Amino acid sequence: MRYILGIDTSCYTTSLAGVSLTGEVLFSKQLLLSVPKGERGLQQSGALFQHLKNLPLATAAVRRLLPDGEIAAVCSSTRPRRSEDSYMPVFLFSHHLGQAISDLIHTPFYETSHQENHIMAGLHSAKGPDSDRFLALHLSGGTSEMLDVTRSPFGFHIRLLGGTRDLHAGQFVDRIGVAMGLPFPAGPHLEALAAFGTGSIDLSGSVKGLFISFSGPEAQGQRFIRQGAPYPEIAHAVYQLLIRTAAKWILYAVGQGYPEEVLLVGGVSSSRLFRDGLRERLLKRDRSIRLYFAEPGLSRDNAVGTALLGLQVYKNSGGLYEQCHPFHPSAE
């Protein structure tokens, strides 16, 4: 079977995925990088080293899952966002690995961004939005942005509308969770604690137009931890603050005339507590807003979106080997 190989090497996950030429996801392998207990992240050099160690494990898994597969094209996430100044060393690994595979087996090589990967994986698993233009909220440990997204033959045209002025949503979650002694990434563990909270603690956040802030509530949460407040109550307050912030943010954007269809991607949006709370809150305020959430496994870092974007370009370019870089930031 011929397939498109997608590669994404983010700050915390080594990801490989394959999609058939008809768009079927054939495999998706994700290996989390290891973060020492008590730490809130990895240096880029350490992440690159772990990607290198993970590669044989990932490729061996692919060989087991698809022993007779033939790579028709390779697509790699080569930068965080589609812009000339967007750079992060971890994506050098997926870039150079994809280019090397392409050169050795004489297949096309395509580039995309980590953010476009998230959006495409979200569209695929959420089955929408179907519109050519929609809003996207990318909420993770490394990104908290509101995006005006328009589909194009070679990916997406993305306009940044707003974002965080300090901490990302995932950083907020991880800093509180790690301070409680939870493993990194802390999201799933903090969410489990939050289920036992009653709402006796409240955190106050900031939404000013299209910009948000999490440094204030993070400081408040750390103060509650030092004061010995019950961890389930603090965890519950964290997720309620995330829900209120996202709801206010979306309502403001829609009120300014931006699309009412909203796709949510990134690790923070994989939380069931966050999803249910945001849906309920927005239903009470504006029933015209339609939310689309990627499946939890494809909300977090993956390479399915990268492979699907590669397939899109492969079809639109006729599979030409010469058209190697349609996802370059300057390309249209």
C-alpha positions in Angstrom: 0.0 0.0 0.0 1.3 3.4 -0.9 1.0 6.1 1.7 2.1 9.6 2.8 4.6 9.6 5.8 4.1 12.5 8.2 6.8 13.4 10.8 6.5 15.9 13.7 9.2 16.3 16.4 7.8 18.8 18.9 9.2 19.8 22.3 7.7 16.8 24.1 6.6 14.2 21.5 8.2 12.2 18.7 5.4 11.5 16.1 5.1 9.5 12.9 1.9 8.9 11.0 0.9 7.4 7.7 -2.2 8.1 5.5 -3.2 6.2 2.4 -3.7 8.0 -0.9 -7.5 7.8 -0.2 -7.1 9.6 3.1 -7.3 6.7 5.5 -5.1 7.0 8.6 -3.0 3.8 8.5 -1.0 4.4 11.6 -0.1 7.0 14.2 2.8 6.5 16.6 3.5 9.0 19.4 6.3 8.7 21.9 6.4 11.2 24.8 9.8 12.6 25.7 10.8 12.0 29.3 10.9 15.0 31.7 12.6 14.5 35.1 10.3 14.6 38.1 9.9 18.1 39.5 11.0 19.8 36.2 8.7 21.9 34.1 10.1 21.1 30.7 13.2 20.2 28.6 15.9 22.2 27.0 16.0 22.0 23.3 19.2 20.0 23.2 17.8 17.4 25.6 14.6 17.1 23.5 16.6 16.7 20.3 18.7 13.9 21.9 15.5 12.1 23.0 14.0 12.4 19.5 17.1 10.7 18.2 16.7 7.8 20.8 13.0 7.5 20.0 13.4 7.2 16.3 14.3 3.5 16.1 11.3 2.7 18.4 9.0 4.7 16.2 10.2 3.3 12.9 10.1 -0.3 14.3 6.5 0.3 15.3 5.7 1.6 11.8 7.2 -1.5 10.2 5.1 -3.8 12.4 1.9 -1.8 11.7 2.5 -1.5 7.9 5.1 -4.2 6.8 4.3 -3.9 3.1 3.9 -0.1 2.9 5.5 2.0 0.2 6.1 5.7 0.9 4.7 7.9 -1.9 5.7 11.2 -0.3 7.1 12.6 2.9 5.8 15.6 4.8 7.5 17.1 7.9 6.6 19.8 10.4 9.7 22.0 10.0 8.8 25.0 12.2 6.3 26.0 14.8 4.2 28.4 12.6 4.1 29.4 9.0 6.3 32.5 9.1 9.9 33.3 8.1 11.0 34.0 11.7 9.3 30.9 13.2 12.1 28.6 14.4 12.7 26.0 17.1 15.6 23.5 17.0 13.5 20.4 17.7 11.9 20.7 14.3 15.3 20.5 12.6 15.1 16.8 13.4 11.8 16.2 11.5 12.9 18.5 8.7 16.2 16.7 8.1 14.8 13.2 8.7 12.0 13.8 6.2 14.4 15.3 3.6 16.8 12.4 4.0 14.1 9.8 3.5 12.8 11.7 0.5 16.2 11.9 -1.1 17.1 8.2 -0.5 13.8 6.8 -2.0 13.3 9.5 -4.6 9.9 10.7 -3.4 8.5 14.2 -3.0 9.3 16.0 0.2 6.8 18.6 1.6 7.1 21.1 4.5 4.4 22.3 6.8 4.2 23.9 10.3 3.4 22.3 13.6 0.4 24.6 14.0 -1.0 23.6 10.6 -0.5 20.0 11.6 -2.7 20.6 14.7 -5.4 22.4 12.6 -5.5 19.7 10.0 -5.6 16.9 12.6 -8.4 18.8 14.3 -10.5 19.2 11.2 -10.0 15.5 10.3 -11.1 14.1 13.7 -13.7 16.7 14.6 -15.4 16.4 11.1 -15.5 20.2 10.8 -15.8 23.1 10.5 -16.7 22.6 6.8 -16.5 26.3 6.0 -13.5 27.6 4.1 -12.9 30.2 6.9 -13.2 29.6 10.7 -11.6 30.5 14.0 -9.1 28.3 15.7 -7.9 28.3 19.3 -4.5 26.6 19.7 -4.1 26.0 23.4 -1.0 24.0 24.5 2.1 24.3 26.6 3.9 26.3 23.9 1.0 28.2 22.2 -2.1 30.0 23.2 -3.3 31.8 20.2 -6.6 32.8 18.4 -6.3 32.3 14.7 -8.4 33.4 11.7 -8.0 30.4 9.4 -8.8 30.1 5.7 -8.3 26.9 3.7 -5.9 26.9 0.7 -4.7 24.1 -1.7 -1.4 23.8 0.1 -2.5 24.1 3.7 -4.0 27.2 5.4 -3.7 30.9 5.3 -3.5 31.8 9.0 -3.9 35.3 10.5 -2.9 35.7 14.2 -5.7 37.7 15.9 -4.5 37.5 19.5 -2.9 35.4 22.2 -1.4 35.3 25.6 0.6 38.2 26.9 2.6 36.0 29.3 2.1 32.3 30.1 0.5 29.8 27.7 -2.5 27.8 28.9 -0.5 24.6 29.2 2.3 26.3 31.1 -0.3 27.5 33.6 -1.6 24.0 34.1 1.9 22.5 34.3 3.3 25.0 36.7 0.4 24.5 39.1 0.5 20.7 38.7 4.3 20.3 39.1 4.1 22.5 42.2 1.7 20.0 43.6 4.2 17.2 42.9 2.3 15.9 39.8 4.2 14.4 36.8 4.9 16.5 33.7 2.9 17.0 31.6 0.5 17.7 34.5 -2.8 18.1 32.6 -4.4 14.7 32.9 -3.4 14.4 36.6 -4.6 17.9 37.5 -7.9 17.2 35.7 -8.4 14.0 37.7 -7.9 16.0 40.9 -10.3 18.7 39.7 -13.1 16.2 39.5 -13.2 16.2 43.3 -13.2 19.9 43.7 -16.4 21.7 44.9 -15.6 25.3 43.8 -14.6 26.7 47.1 -11.6 28.4 45.6 -11.6 30.9 42.7 -8.9 32.3 40.5 -9.2 35.6 38.6 -7.8 35.9 35.1 -7.6 38.5 32.4 -9.2 38.8 29.0 -8.6 42.2 27.3 -10.0 42.2 23.8 -8.2 39.5 21.8 -5.5 39.0 24.4 -5.4 36.9 27.5 -3.1 36.4 30.5 -2.3 33.5 32.9 0.5 34.9 35.0 -1.9 36.4 37.6 -3.9 33.2 38.2 -0.7 31.2 38.3 0.6 33.4 41.1 -2.7 33.0 42.9 -2.6 29.2 42.5 1.0 29.0 43.8 -0.1 31.1 46.8 -3.0 28.7 47.6 -0.5 25.8 47.4 1.8 27.5 49.9 -1.1 28.2 52.2 -2.1 24.5 52.2 -5.4 24.8 50.3 -6.8 21.4 49.3 -5.3 20.3 45.9 -8.6 19.2 44.4 -10.0 22.7 45.0 -7.0 24.4 43.4 -7.2 22.0 40.4 -10.9 22.7 40.0 -10.2 26.4 40.1 -7.6 26.1 37.4 -10.0 24.4 35.0 -12.8 26.8 35.7 -10.5 29.7 35.0 -9.5 28.1 31.7 -13.2 27.7 30.8 -14.1 31.3 31.6 -11.1 32.6 29.8 -11.8 30.7 26.6 -15.5 31.6 26.7 -14.9 35.3 27.1 -12.2 35.2 24.4 -14.5 33.5 21.9 -17.4 35.7 22.6 -15.4 38.8 22.1 -14.0 37.6 18.8 -17.4 36.6 17.5 -18.8 39.9 18.6 -16.1 41.6 16.5 -17.5 39.9 13.4 -15.1 36.9 13.2 -16.5 33.4 12.3 -18.9 31.6 14.6 -17.4 28.2 13.9 -14.5 27.6 16.2 -12.0 24.7 16.1 -10.1 24.0 19.3 -6.7 22.1 19.2 -3.7 21.6 21.4 -3.2 19.5 24.5 -5.3 21.8 26.8 -8.3 21.3 24.6 -8.1 17.5 25.0 -9.5 17.8 28.6 -13.0 16.5 28.9 -13.6 18.8 31.8 -12.6 21.8 29.7 -14.6 20.7 26.7 -17.8 20.1 28.6 -17.5 23.3 30.7 -16.8 25.5 27.6 -19.8 24.0 25.7 -22.1 24.5 28.6 -21.0 28.1 29.2 -21.3 29.2 25.6 -24.7 27.6 25.2 -26.0 29.9 27.8 -24.4 33.0 26.2 -24.6 32.5 22.4 -26.2 29.5 20.7 -25.0 30.6 17.3 -21.4 29.6 18.2 -20.4 26.1 17.1 -17.4 24.4 18.8 -15.4 21.6 17.2 -12.9 19.7 19.2 -10.3 17.3 17.9 -10.3 13.8 19.4 -8.2 13.8 22.5 -5.4 11.8 20.9 -5.3 14.2 18.0 -5.6 17.3 20.2 -2.2 16.5 21.6 1.0 16.5 19.5 0.8 14.0 16.6 1.8 13.7 12.9 -1.6 12.8 11.4 -2.2 16.3 10.4 1.2 16.6 8.8 0.6 13.4 6.8 -2.9 14.7 5.7 -1.4 18.0 4.6 1.2 16.1 2.6 -1.6 14.1 1.0 -3.4 17.3 0.1 -0.3 18.8 -1.6 0.6 15.5 -3.3 -2.9 15.5 -4.9 -2.8 19.2 -5.8 0.7 19.0 -7.3 0.1 15.8 -9.2 2.8 14.0 -7.0 5.6 15.8 -8.8 9.0 15.3 -7.3 10.1 18.7 -8.5 7.6 20.5 -6.4 9.3 19.9 -3.2 8.5 22.9 -1.0 4.9 24.1 -1.5 4.6 24.6 2.3 7.4 27.1 2.5 6.2 30.2 4.4 6.6 32.4 1.3 4.7 30.0 -0.9 1.1 30.6 -2.0 
